[in-house]
Amino acid sequence: MGNKLNRPVRVLIAKVGLDGHDRGAKVIATALRDAGMEVIYTGLRQTPEMVVQTALQEDVDAIGVSILSGAHNAVFPRILTLMKEKGIEDVLLTGGGIIPDGDVEALNEIGVAQLFPPGTSTGDIASYIENWVETHRA
């Protein structure tokens, strides 16, 4: 293994801010692990800076942010800015939670990948991440 092309997909699942509800994040983390991915779960109350630093340290392929607090319009742009500052341009930034459709569109326009609402099949999320990583690893 060792090199980035021949190793399992590595995903960081993060809970940012004061949102204390992490059942969904844990369900996603378990489902991605069951799909063969290596999953790093940050736990609760992370800052965008902590998320990006962990993504760098863990050499992840994707960052998934679970957000239910309504702070998505602050959190995702901040993470994107930090990723650009640190030169992380080959990592998927995705997530899910309670995010209104209009906000999803605006976040997609600035570079956040597909966002998944509650009830999305975990298989669909795993497939999306696997396909994105496969396309962008080459």
N, C-alpha and C positions, 0 to 999 in steps of 0.2 A: 504494500500500500504506500504510504508515505507521500507520493506526489498527489496533487490536487485532482488529476484526471482519473486516478484509479482508486479513489477512496469513497466511502459512503458519503451521501449528502449530509452536511452538517448544518443544523438549524438552531438558531438562538430564539427562544420564546421568552418574551419580556413583558412585564407588567410595569407600566410607567405611571408615576404620580401617586396620588393618594387613594386611588381605586383599590379597595381591599377585597374584591371578589375575584378569586382566581380559579374557580372550578372549570370554567371554559378553557382557560390556558392549560390547565393540567390535562384535560380531556384531549386537547389538540396535541400536547407534548407526547402523551401516551400513544395516540393514534399514529403520529409521525414515527415514533420509535418502532411501533409494530409494523410500519411500512418499510423498515430497514434503515431509517435515517438515524444519525447520531444527533441527539437533542440535548441542548444545554438550556436549563430553565433558570431564570434569574431570581425568581421569587418576587415578592411584592415590593412596591415603593421604590422603584429604580428611577434614576434621572436619565434623560437622553444621553448625557455624557457617560454615565455608567454603562448604558446599553452599547454605545459605540465602542467604548474601551474594551468591553467584554467580547464584542464581535471581532475586534482586532486580535486580542489575545487568543481567542479560540479558533481563529482562521475559519470562520463560518462562510457558508455559501448563501445563507438567507437569514434575515431577521424577521420574525413574526411578532408584531406588537398586539397584545390584547388590550382593548380599551373600552371601558364602559362609562367613564367619568364625564364624557362630553368635552374632554381636552384634546381631541384628535387634531383640531386645526392649529394647535400650538405644538403638540408632540411630534407629529410626523414631519412637518417642515424643519423643526429643530434637529431631528435625527438626520434628515437628508443633508442639512447644512454641515453638520459635524462629519458625516460620512465623506462629503466632498473635501472638507478641510483635511481629513486624514488620508485622502487618496483611496478611499474604498469605493470603487466605481464598478466592481464586478460582483457585488452582493445585492441580492434581491431584498427589497424592503416591502413587506406585505403586512397584513394584519387583519383584525376583525373585531367585531363588537357592535355596539350601538352607534352607528354613523349614518346620518341622513343621506339619502341618495345625492342631493345636490353637493354635499360636502365630499362624498366619494368621488364625484366627477372632478371637483376642483383639486383634490389630492392626487388623483390620477394624472391630471394635467401637469402637475409640478414634478412628477417622477415617482410617486408611490405606485407600486404595482397593484394588482387586483386586491380588493378588500372583501372580506367574507362576512356576511351578516349571520346572526344567530340562526341555527338550523341548517347551515350548509353542511353537506356530507363531508365527513373527515377524509373519505377517499378522494373526493374532488379537490380538497385542499392539498393532499399529498401528491396527487397527480400534477396539479398546477406547479407546485414547487419543483418536483422532479423534472418536469418538462422544461421549466425555465432554466434550471441549473444545467441540464444536458445541453441546451441551446447555447448557453453563455460560457460554458467551460472551455470549449474548443478554441 
